[in-house]
Amino acid sequence: MPTFKQIADENTVLRGQVGSGLHGVTTGNDDRDEMGVALEPPAYVIGNAKFEQYQWRTQPEGVRSGKGDLDLVIYSLRKWARLAAQGNPTVLLLMYIPPQEIVYINDVGRDIQAHPERFLSRDAAFRFGGYLQAQKERMLGLRSQRTNRPELIEQMGFDGKFAYHMVRLGIQGVELLTTGRITLPMPEPDRTWLLELRRGEHTKEEALDRADDLLNQLNTLAKTADLPAKPDQGAINRWLTDTYTAWWESNGLIGARNEVAA
C-alpha cells in the first residue's frame, strides 16, 4: 500500500504558502505554513482505502513551531473541494496564491486557480464570521484558557496573534463576498495596520471594534452579496469526476490492478 507521503509526493497538483508570509503580515519569527492538493489513486476513492490528507511538521507533534519550521498539509482533492464549497477561509486561499508563493503547480492546479467561482457562495460569510468569532473567543479566553504564546500576553496584555487573525479573517471575508477574490499579500493600508496590531501598537479594544464592524458587514453580505446562496454541488461533483478520471488515465491508473492491503 502506498504511504500517505508517497501519495502526496506523486499526485500533488497545487502547493503553496498559506501562512502569515502569504498575507504579508509576518514579524520575522513565524514558521512557514504550506497547503497542497493531491489526487489520490482509484483504490482510495472507489475502494475501501481512505486518504484525506497528509501532514508533516518540522517539529514533532505537540512542540510549538518556530522561525524556519515548516507545517505542511496536503489534502485529497475531494476533501479540499468539500471544505472549499463550505467556505473554509484557509482552504479557499489556495485559489488565490500568487505565482511567487506557489511551490508547485500543474494543469490541474492552474484549473483550480482559474475558476474560484465553482466554490463561492454566500455560505462563505457564515464561515468567515464563525472563524472570526472563534479567534475573538480565544483572545478573550472564552473558548480556551490556554495559549502557547504567553510572551504575547506578558508584552501586550492579550494574544496579539489571535487578534490579528480575528481582524484578518473579517477583512478577507468582506473582500471575498464583495469582489469574489482575496488579494494576497494583503493590500495597504490593512497590511500595515495588522502588522502594528501584531506588534502591540493597537489596543485590544481597537481590535475588537474593527472585528465587530467587519462581522456586521459579513452578516449583511450573507444576504446581499452577488453570489449564489449555495454552491452548485452538482457542478462540483461533475468537475471532480472529470478531473479524477483524466488524472488516472494520464497516469495509467485506470485499468490496472490497484491492490491495497486491508
PyMOL commands that set and color helices and strands:
alter all, ss='L'
color gray80, all
select helices_A, chain A and resi 4-11+20-23+42-44+77-86+89-95+99-101+107-114+116-118+123-139+150-156+160-179+190-198+204-224+233-250
alter helices_A, ss='H'
color red, helices_A
select strands_A, chain A and resi 12-17+32-38+53-57+70-76+102-105
alter strands_A, ss='S'
color yellow, strands_A
deselect
rebuild
show_as cartoon
